[in-house]
Amino acid sequence: MTGLIYLIPVALLLGLLGLGAFIWATKSGQFDDPEGARYRILIDEDKPLPDKPDER
């Protein structure tokens, strides 16, 4: 029973810490574009390789 004296405040502190991290991530723009990441992998932004001169 005396363990609850320590566990309840620790659980509340961890919950508030997680809530604070979620609010910080939301305000910093972490979740602004959830759809864009899905399609970003399909965009080909690689530059073509330059042609190598013939070595004869």
Contacts in CASP RR format, 6 or more apart in sequence:
PFRMAT RR
TARGET T0000
AUTHOR 0000-0000-0000
METHOD contacts of the structure
MODEL  1
MTGLIYLIPVALLLGLLGLGAFIWATKSGQFDDPEGARYRILIDEDKPLP
DKPDER
25 31 0 8 1.000
END
